[in-house]
């Protein structure tokens, strides 16, 4: 599919601490999932960055679920070049686990460059990617697919392929209801507002204008040097220096329960690796 034919890389490993003795090899601790990636650089294509990130998170989630099925807790380390500066939407999605993107300009996802002077900008609307990718808005593989299915689907053809049912689901989505500024006025045709009150079509429930993930991640970096207060820099070139490289990890948290029995996060006690 065209949206995902950009250059990127992602590696996900499941590591287990082992002890080799004369009696044999034994496991001595919980598994550790380590992921590394390099997302697209293009500052204008935040939609592609989010799709690439969702694929990485879906792979991590699938690996964690295999551990949970065995009753094991799996800690996570995610690192790499995310081509996004701190506190911008892509970074916030990783840290907070949630991003409301409805109508958000694609250039704002990473914050790499100030492109606000450009009037024409690609905006983000649901769904962000075709259903054939097999990933929902929780950055998880859907029940009827897996990573191998998605990989084989993307390699079958370089053309975008959508089913008739999928196109019907987009009939009244926000992007389809936006009226182009240069639309020619044709009475009775282009001056009619879509009426969705009588539409019985079941819309795609995978996307609700919010991306989420269930991984509890924190950043190793604080993004500000403790003494000087200057921003941290991980890459330096002729146009300046910024932070685009990160190490995220599963923190060990202390929990408490409120009167309703809801689990509350208190503080980060220590790293889990």
Secondary structure, DSSP 8 states (H G I E B T S, - for coil): -GGG-S--EEEEEEE--EEEETTEEEE-S--EEEEEEE----TT-HHHHHHHHHHHHHHHHHHHHHHHTTT---EEEEEEE----TTSHHHHHHHHSEEE-TT-BGGGTT--S--TT-S---B--S-SS-GGG-B-TTSSB-TT--HHHHHHHHHH-SS----HHHHHHTTTSGGGG---TT----TTTTT-----TT------TT-SSEEE-----EES--SB-TTT--B--SEEETTEEE--EEEEE-EEEEEEE-TT--EEEEEEEEE--
